[in-house]
Amino acid sequence: MTATLPVPAYPEPRGLLKGKTVVVTAAAGSGIGFAVAKRAAEEGATLLISDFHERRLGEAAERIGAEVGTRPATCVCDVTDEHAVRALRDAALAEFGRVDVLVNNAGLGGEADIVAMTDEQWNRVLDVTLTSLFRMTRAFLPAMYAAKAGVMVNNASVLGWRAQKGQAHYAAAKAGVMAFTRCAAIEAAEHGVRINAVAPSLAMHAFLAKVTSEEALAQLTEKEAFKRPAEVWEVANVMLFLASDLSSYMTGEVVAVSSQRA
């Protein structure tokens, strides 16, 4: 059996996003959204973070300010509400004048067998995970088109490719994120805008641990070649690469952040 490989050292900032304005959705809490927001700030970005939970959003901004040195701007946003999405866009443009990078991180999981799944469960997961991506993209693209520049990075999942019991709604939504990313990228390319996505396999954070049994987490971890989950900042690193000029020739791509065997 492969031994568990150690977690690498936390990366040193390299100025990947120096001079860039970045908006991150679903950035409160302890998951990938917070990690990518903090890493963006460390890499020199001027940052606005959003989330539907006002208290946790404020706490996330305070934490980034304390750990990085600059407190990001904040905007409460429910990504399932079209008016809130437009308000977020307007707030970002008023704050920065332009948005160079939009990280679409909002998503909702859960576990339910198809025969027991309600319409409400299905619709809620699709709305938060996929339809919100459409709303955010539709809202932010016009200003990027006008600027002839901009980058979007979406958060998909390896479940968009792979099967897992009880995850039909989430997997369908994430497969939709992948397809939407590819189609949106082709539309946006002629306007100088790039759109890509990451597909993490298993990234450990407090919310995942709360909603997933220890047995299930152990089984998922065993499938990973490194025999450990990713740290959320390891996923964030790939998102920052896609947001940066280092990926200037990439668009419409879905990059797996995974140590799973094929």
Contacts in CASP RR format, 6 or more apart in sequence:
PFRMAT RR
TARGET T0000
AUTHOR 0000-0000-0000
METHOD contacts of the structure
MODEL  1
MTATLPVPAYPEPRGLLKGKTVVVTAAAGSGIGFAVAKRAAEEGATLLIS
DFHERRLGEAAERIGAEVGTRPATCVCDVTDEHAVRALRDAALAEFGRVD
VLVNNAGLGGEADIVAMTDEQWNRVLDVTLTSLFRMTRAFLPAMYAAKAG
VMVNNASVLGWRAQKGQAHYAAAKAGVMAFTRCAAIEAAEHGVRINAVAP
SLAMHAFLAKVTSEEALAQLTEKEAFKRPAEVWEVANVMLFLASDLSSYM
TGEVVAVSSQRA
1 227 0 8 1.000
2 225 0 8 1.000
2 226 0 8 1.000
2 227 0 8 1.000
3 227 0 8 1.000
4 226 0 8 1.000
4 227 0 8 1.000
4 228 0 8 1.000
5 226 0 8 1.000
5 227 0 8 1.000
5 228 0 8 1.000
7 228 0 8 1.000
7 231 0 8 1.000
8 234 0 8 1.000
10 233 0 8 1.000
11 39 0 8 1.000
11 233 0 8 1.000
11 237 0 8 1.000
13 42 0 8 1.000
13 43 0 8 1.000
13 44 0 8 1.000
14 43 0 8 1.000
15 43 0 8 1.000
15 44 0 8 1.000
16 43 0 8 1.000
16 44 0 8 1.000
16 240 0 8 1.000
16 241 0 8 1.000
16 243 0 8 1.000
16 244 0 8 1.000
16 246 0 8 1.000
17 40 0 8 1.000
17 43 0 8 1.000
17 44 0 8 1.000
17 45 0 8 1.000
17 101 0 8 1.000
17 240 0 8 1.000
17 243 0 8 1.000
17 244 0 8 1.000
18 43 0 8 1.000
18 44 0 8 1.000
18 45 0 8 1.000
19 44 0 8 1.000
19 45 0 8 1.000
19 46 0 8 1.000
19 100 0 8 1.000
20 44 0 8 1.000
20 45 0 8 1.000
20 46 0 8 1.000
20 100 0 8 1.000
20 101 0 8 1.000
20 243 0 8 1.000
21 45 0 8 1.000
21 46 0 8 1.000
21 47 0 8 1.000
21 48 0 8 1.000
21 92 0 8 1.000
21 96 0 8 1.000
21 97 0 8 1.000
21 98 0 8 1.000
21 99 0 8 1.000
21 100 0 8 1.000
21 101 0 8 1.000
22 37 0 8 1.000
22 40 0 8 1.000
22 45 0 8 1.000
22 46 0 8 1.000
22 47 0 8 1.000
22 48 0 8 1.000
22 99 0 8 1.000
22 100 0 8 1.000
22 101 0 8 1.000
22 102 0 8 1.000
22 103 0 8 1.000
22 243 0 8 1.000
23 47 0 8 1.000
23 48 0 8 1.000
23 49 0 8 1.000
23 50 0 8 1.000
23 88 0 8 1.000
23 92 0 8 1.000
23 99 0 8 1.000
23 101 0 8 1.000
23 102 0 8 1.000
23 103 0 8 1.000
23 140 0 8 1.000
24 33 0 8 1.000
24 36 0 8 1.000
24 37 0 8 1.000
24 40 0 8 1.000
24 47 0 8 1.000
24 48 0 8 1.000
24 49 0 8 1.000
24 50 0 8 1.000
24 103 0 8 1.000
24 105 0 8 1.000
25 33 0 8 1.000
25 50 0 8 1.000
25 51 0 8 1.000
25 77 0 8 1.000
25 79 0 8 1.000
25 88 0 8 1.000
25 102 0 8 1.000
25 103 0 8 1.000
25 104 0 8 1.000
25 105 0 8 1.000
25 106 0 8 1.000
25 132 0 8 1.000
25 136 0 8 1.000
26 33 0 8 1.000
26 50 0 8 1.000
26 51 0 8 1.000
26 79 0 8 1.000
26 105 0 8 1.000
26 106 0 8 1.000
26 107 0 8 1.000
27 33 0 8 1.000
27 34 0 8 1.000
27 36 0 8 1.000
27 37 0 8 1.000
27 49 0 8 1.000
27 50 0 8 1.000
27 51 0 8 1.000
27 57 0 8 1.000
27 60 0 8 1.000
27 105 0 8 1.000
28 34 0 8 1.000
28 49 0 8 1.000
28 51 0 8 1.000
28 53 0 8 1.000
28 56 0 8 1.000
28 57 0 8 1.000
28 58 0 8 1.000
28 59 0 8 1.000
28 60 0 8 1.000
29 51 0 8 1.000
29 56 0 8 1.000
29 59 0 8 1.000
29 60 0 8 1.000
29 206 0 8 1.000
29 207 0 8 1.000
30 205 0 8 1.000
30 206 0 8 1.000
30 207 0 8 1.000
30 232 0 8 1.000
31 203 0 8 1.000
31 205 0 8 1.000
31 206 0 8 1.000
31 207 0 8 1.000
31 208 0 8 1.000
31 232 0 8 1.000
32 105 0 8 1.000
32 155 0 8 1.000
32 200 0 8 1.000
32 203 0 8 1.000
32 205 0 8 1.000
32 232 0 8 1.000
32 235 0 8 1.000
32 236 0 8 1.000
32 239 0 8 1.000
33 103 0 8 1.000
33 105 0 8 1.000
33 155 0 8 1.000
33 232 0 8 1.000
33 236 0 8 1.000
34 60 0 8 1.000
34 63 0 8 1.000
34 232 0 8 1.000
35 231 0 8 1.000
35 232 0 8 1.000
35 233 0 8 1.000
35 235 0 8 1.000
35 236 0 8 1.000
36 103 0 8 1.000
36 105 0 8 1.000
36 235 0 8 1.000
36 236 0 8 1.000
36 239 0 8 1.000
36 240 0 8 1.000
37 47 0 8 1.000
37 49 0 8 1.000
37 60 0 8 1.000
37 64 0 8 1.000
37 72 0 8 1.000
37 103 0 8 1.000
38 63 0 8 1.000
38 64 0 8 1.000
38 67 0 8 1.000
38 68 0 8 1.000
38 233 0 8 1.000
38 236 0 8 1.000
39 233 0 8 1.000
39 236 0 8 1.000
39 237 0 8 1.000
39 240 0 8 1.000
40 47 0 8 1.000
40 101 0 8 1.000
40 103 0 8 1.000
40 240 0 8 1.000
40 243 0 8 1.000
41 47 0 8 1.000
41 64 0 8 1.000
41 65 0 8 1.000
41 68 0 8 1.000
41 69 0 8 1.000
41 70 0 8 1.000
41 72 0 8 1.000
42 68 0 8 1.000
43 240 0 8 1.000
43 244 0 8 1.000
45 101 0 8 1.000
46 96 0 8 1.000
47 64 0 8 1.000
47 70 0 8 1.000
47 72 0 8 1.000
47 73 0 8 1.000
48 72 0 8 1.000
48 73 0 8 1.000
48 74 0 8 1.000
48 75 0 8 1.000
48 91 0 8 1.000
48 92 0 8 1.000
48 95 0 8 1.000
48 96 0 8 1.000
49 57 0 8 1.000
49 60 0 8 1.000
49 61 0 8 1.000
49 64 0 8 1.000
49 72 0 8 1.000
49 73 0 8 1.000
49 74 0 8 1.000
49 75 0 8 1.000
50 57 0 8 1.000
50 74 0 8 1.000
50 75 0 8 1.000
50 76 0 8 1.000
50 77 0 8 1.000
50 88 0 8 1.000
51 57 0 8 1.000
51 60 0 8 1.000
51 76 0 8 1.000
51 77 0 8 1.000
52 76 0 8 1.000
52 77 0 8 1.000
52 78 0 8 1.000
52 79 0 8 1.000
53 76 0 8 1.000
54 76 0 8 1.000
57 74 0 8 1.000
57 76 0 8 1.000
58 74 0 8 1.000
61 71 0 8 1.000
61 72 0 8 1.000
61 73 0 8 1.000
61 74 0 8 1.000
62 71 0 8 1.000
64 70 0 8 1.000
64 71 0 8 1.000
64 72 0 8 1.000
65 71 0 8 1.000
65 72 0 8 1.000
73 91 0 8 1.000
73 95 0 8 1.000
75 87 0 8 1.000
75 88 0 8 1.000
75 91 0 8 1.000
75 92 0 8 1.000
76 84 0 8 1.000
77 84 0 8 1.000
77 85 0 8 1.000
77 87 0 8 1.000
77 88 0 8 1.000
78 84 0 8 1.000
79 85 0 8 1.000
79 106 0 8 1.000
79 128 0 8 1.000
79 132 0 8 1.000
79 135 0 8 1.000
79 136 0 8 1.000
80 127 0 8 1.000
80 128 0 8 1.000
80 131 0 8 1.000
80 132 0 8 1.000
80 135 0 8 1.000
82 135 0 8 1.000
85 132 0 8 1.000
85 135 0 8 1.000
85 136 0 8 1.000
85 139 0 8 1.000
86 139 0 8 1.000
88 139 0 8 1.000
89 99 0 8 1.000
89 139 0 8 1.000
89 140 0 8 1.000
89 143 0 8 1.000
92 99 0 8 1.000
92 140 0 8 1.000
93 99 0 8 1.000
93 143 0 8 1.000
98 143 0 8 1.000
98 147 0 8 1.000
99 140 0 8 1.000
99 143 0 8 1.000
99 144 0 8 1.000
99 150 0 8 1.000
100 149 0 8 1.000
100 150 0 8 1.000
100 151 0 8 1.000
101 150 0 8 1.000
101 151 0 8 1.000
101 152 0 8 1.000
101 153 0 8 1.000
101 243 0 8 1.000
102 136 0 8 1.000
102 140 0 8 1.000
102 151 0 8 1.000
102 152 0 8 1.000
102 153 0 8 1.000
103 152 0 8 1.000
103 153 0 8 1.000
103 155 0 8 1.000
103 239 0 8 1.000
103 243 0 8 1.000
104 132 0 8 1.000
104 133 0 8 1.000
104 136 0 8 1.000
104 137 0 8 1.000
104 152 0 8 1.000
104 153 0 8 1.000
104 154 0 8 1.000
104 155 0 8 1.000
105 155 0 8 1.000
106 128 0 8 1.000
106 129 0 8 1.000
106 132 0 8 1.000
106 133 0 8 1.000
106 136 0 8 1.000
106 155 0 8 1.000
107 128 0 8 1.000
107 129 0 8 1.000
107 132 0 8 1.000
107 155 0 8 1.000
107 173 0 8 1.000
108 124 0 8 1.000
108 125 0 8 1.000
108 128 0 8 1.000
108 129 0 8 1.000
108 170 0 8 1.000
109 125 0 8 1.000
109 129 0 8 1.000
109 167 0 8 1.000
109 169 0 8 1.000
109 170 0 8 1.000
109 211 0 8 1.000
110 121 0 8 1.000
110 125 0 8 1.000
110 167 0 8 1.000
110 169 0 8 1.000
110 170 0 8 1.000
110 211 0 8 1.000
111 166 0 8 1.000
111 167 0 8 1.000
111 211 0 8 1.000
112 118 0 8 1.000
112 121 0 8 1.000
112 166 0 8 1.000
112 168 0 8 1.000
112 169 0 8 1.000
113 165 0 8 1.000
113 166 0 8 1.000
114 166 0 8 1.000
114 168 0 8 1.000
117 168 0 8 1.000
117 169 0 8 1.000
121 169 0 8 1.000
122 169 0 8 1.000
125 169 0 8 1.000
125 170 0 8 1.000
125 173 0 8 1.000
126 169 0 8 1.000
126 172 0 8 1.000
126 173 0 8 1.000
129 170 0 8 1.000
129 173 0 8 1.000
129 174 0 8 1.000
129 177 0 8 1.000
130 173 0 8 1.000
130 174 0 8 1.000
130 176 0 8 1.000
130 177 0 8 1.000
130 180 0 8 1.000
133 154 0 8 1.000
133 177 0 8 1.000
133 180 0 8 1.000
134 180 0 8 1.000
137 152 0 8 1.000
137 180 0 8 1.000
137 184 0 8 1.000
137 195 0 8 1.000
140 152 0 8 1.000
141 184 0 8 1.000
141 188 0 8 1.000
141 191 0 8 1.000
141 193 0 8 1.000
144 150 0 8 1.000
144 188 0 8 1.000
144 191 0 8 1.000
144 192 0 8 1.000
144 193 0 8 1.000
145 188 0 8 1.000
145 191 0 8 1.000
145 193 0 8 1.000
148 191 0 8 1.000
148 192 0 8 1.000
149 192 0 8 1.000
149 193 0 8 1.000
150 192 0 8 1.000
150 193 0 8 1.000
150 194 0 8 1.000
151 193 0 8 1.000
151 194 0 8 1.000
151 195 0 8 1.000
151 196 0 8 1.000
151 242 0 8 1.000
151 243 0 8 1.000
152 184 0 8 1.000
152 188 0 8 1.000
152 193 0 8 1.000
152 194 0 8 1.000
152 195 0 8 1.000
152 196 0 8 1.000
153 195 0 8 1.000
153 196 0 8 1.000
153 197 0 8 1.000
153 198 0 8 1.000
153 239 0 8 1.000
153 242 0 8 1.000
153 243 0 8 1.000
154 177 0 8 1.000
154 180 0 8 1.000
154 181 0 8 1.000
154 195 0 8 1.000
154 196 0 8 1.000
154 197 0 8 1.000
154 198 0 8 1.000
155 177 0 8 1.000
155 197 0 8 1.000
155 198 0 8 1.000
155 200 0 8 1.000
155 239 0 8 1.000
156 174 0 8 1.000
156 177 0 8 1.000
156 178 0 8 1.000
156 181 0 8 1.000
156 197 0 8 1.000
156 198 0 8 1.000
156 199 0 8 1.000
156 254 0 8 1.000
157 170 0 8 1.000
157 171 0 8 1.000
157 174 0 8 1.000
157 177 0 8 1.000
157 199 0 8 1.000
157 200 0 8 1.000
157 201 0 8 1.000
158 199 0 8 1.000
158 200 0 8 1.000
158 201 0 8 1.000
158 256 0 8 1.000
158 258 0 8 1.000
158 260 0 8 1.000
159 167 0 8 1.000
159 170 0 8 1.000
159 171 0 8 1.000
159 174 0 8 1.000
159 175 0 8 1.000
160 171 0 8 1.000
160 174 0 8 1.000
160 175 0 8 1.000
160 176 0 8 1.000
160 177 0 8 1.000
160 178 0 8 1.000
160 199 0 8 1.000
161 175 0 8 1.000
161 178 0 8 1.000
161 199 0 8 1.000
162 171 0 8 1.000
163 171 0 8 1.000
164 171 0 8 1.000
174 199 0 8 1.000
177 197 0 8 1.000
178 197 0 8 1.000
178 199 0 8 1.000
178 254 0 8 1.000
181 195 0 8 1.000
181 196 0 8 1.000
181 197 0 8 1.000
181 252 0 8 1.000
181 254 0 8 1.000
182 252 0 8 1.000
182 254 0 8 1.000
184 195 0 8 1.000
184 252 0 8 1.000
185 194 0 8 1.000
185 195 0 8 1.000
185 196 0 8 1.000
185 251 0 8 1.000
185 252 0 8 1.000
185 253 0 8 1.000
186 252 0 8 1.000
188 194 0 8 1.000
188 195 0 8 1.000
188 251 0 8 1.000
189 251 0 8 1.000
194 247 0 8 1.000
194 248 0 8 1.000
194 250 0 8 1.000
194 251 0 8 1.000
194 252 0 8 1.000
195 251 0 8 1.000
195 252 0 8 1.000
196 242 0 8 1.000
196 247 0 8 1.000
196 250 0 8 1.000
196 251 0 8 1.000
196 252 0 8 1.000
196 253 0 8 1.000
196 254 0 8 1.000
196 255 0 8 1.000
197 242 0 8 1.000
197 252 0 8 1.000
197 253 0 8 1.000
197 254 0 8 1.000
197 255 0 8 1.000
198 235 0 8 1.000
198 238 0 8 1.000
198 239 0 8 1.000
198 242 0 8 1.000
198 254 0 8 1.000
198 255 0 8 1.000
198 256 0 8 1.000
198 257 0 8 1.000
199 254 0 8 1.000
199 255 0 8 1.000
199 256 0 8 1.000
199 257 0 8 1.000
199 258 0 8 1.000
200 230 0 8 1.000
200 235 0 8 1.000
200 256 0 8 1.000
200 257 0 8 1.000
200 258 0 8 1.000
201 220 0 8 1.000
201 223 0 8 1.000
201 224 0 8 1.000
201 230 0 8 1.000
201 256 0 8 1.000
201 257 0 8 1.000
201 258 0 8 1.000
201 259 0 8 1.000
201 260 0 8 1.000
202 217 0 8 1.000
202 220 0 8 1.000
202 221 0 8 1.000
202 223 0 8 1.000
202 224 0 8 1.000
202 229 0 8 1.000
202 230 0 8 1.000
202 258 0 8 1.000
203 229 0 8 1.000
203 230 0 8 1.000
203 231 0 8 1.000
203 232 0 8 1.000
203 234 0 8 1.000
203 235 0 8 1.000
203 257 0 8 1.000
204 217 0 8 1.000
204 229 0 8 1.000
204 230 0 8 1.000
204 231 0 8 1.000
204 232 0 8 1.000
205 232 0 8 1.000
208 217 0 8 1.000
209 217 0 8 1.000
217 229 0 8 1.000
220 229 0 8 1.000
221 227 0 8 1.000
221 228 0 8 1.000
221 229 0 8 1.000
223 260 0 8 1.000
223 261 0 8 1.000
224 258 0 8 1.000
224 259 0 8 1.000
224 260 0 8 1.000
225 259 0 8 1.000
225 260 0 8 1.000
225 261 0 8 1.000
226 259 0 8 1.000
230 257 0 8 1.000
230 258 0 8 1.000
230 259 0 8 1.000
234 257 0 8 1.000
235 257 0 8 1.000
238 255 0 8 1.000
238 257 0 8 1.000
241 247 0 8 1.000
242 250 0 8 1.000
242 253 0 8 1.000
242 255 0 8 1.000
END
